[in-house]
Amino acid sequence: MKIINRTNNAVLAENAVVADTFFTRAKGLLGRKDFNQGEALVIRPCNSIHTFFMRFPIDLLFVTKDNLVIKAISRLKPYRISGIYFKSAFVIELPPGTLEASLVNQGDTLIIN
């Protein structure tokens, strides 16, 4: 799957994977040693995440069912918990630095296909 910021046409991920079952949502990025540019994990449904037992920081986008970014968090470190965003239908986890490089902001609209 590909994720593009419709607002500025920046490509966030060329290789996005969806985690939408109990097992895939629970596993998330746990156990991974790295998270390469161009990759993303879309967790649905989701309105909050944790980074317990992870080995690297991640960028996060909390997104509504209409693909509107309601919260962007850069470089959330391991062993942290995000806030709860009740309007979020899903979260996109991205390699650190992706949000800064692609200039994603709250209020942007995404294309996911």
N, C-alpha and C positions, 0 to 999 in steps of 0.2 A: 504494500500500500504506500501511497505517496501523500505527504502533507504539505500544503502550500498556504502561505499567508496571503489571503485574497487582497488584503489592504495594500500590500506593497510588492506582491508577487514573489516574495522570497520563499525558496524551498527549504522547509524545516527538516524533512526526512524523505529519503528515497526508498527506504526499507523499514516501513512501520509494520508492527505485528500487533494483533488485537488479543488481549487477555480478557475473556468474557465468561469463563467457567470458574467454578469454585477453585479448582486446582491451579489454573493458570493465573488467576487473580492473586491467590495466596502466594504463589512462587514469585511472580513479578520478575525482578532483576536479581533476586537472591541467588548467590552462588556464582554469579558472573565475575570474572576478573577485570573485564573492561567493557566499555560502552563506546562504540566507535561513532564518529561523525557520520551522519546520514541514516542512523538507526533511530527508532523510536518504539516505545511500548505504549499502546493505548489501552487503558484499563477502564472497562465499563461493566456495570455502573460503578461510579466512584466519586466521592466528594471530599475525601481526605486520604492522605497516605502517610506511611512511616518509612524511615530509611534504616531501621535496625538491621544489623548484621551485613550491611552493604559495605563495599570496599572503596567507593568513590562517591563524590557529590553528583547531583543530577539537577537539571533544569526541569521545571514543571509548568504545565498549562492546565488550568481548570477551565472546562469548556461546557457550555450549555448544549441542550439537544439541537439547537439551531446553529451550532458551531461558532458561537460567539465566545471569545476569551473573556472570562470574568476575573481571573487572577493569573498572573505570571510570576513565578518565583525562580530566581537564578541561584544556581550552585548551592542547593540544600545539602548540607553535609550529612555524612553517615550518623546514625543514632539520633535522628531528629524526627519530629512529628509536624506535619503541616497543620494549618488551621482547617476548620471544616467550612466548606463552601456549599451551602444547602442548595443553591441553584445549579450546581455542577452536575452534569449528566455523566461526564467521564473526565479522566485526567490523561494527559499525554506526558510521558517521561522521556526526556531527551538528554543527550550528552551535555556535560557542562560547557558553557560558552555558546550554545546554540542560540539562545534567546538574544544575547548581546550581538552576535554576528548577523542575525536575521532581523533585528530591530522589532521584535514582537512586543506588543503592548496590550494592556487591558483595553477591551473594546474592539480589537481587531477581529475579523471574521476569517475562518479557516476553510480550505477546501480539502476534503479527505476522500481519496478514491484509490 
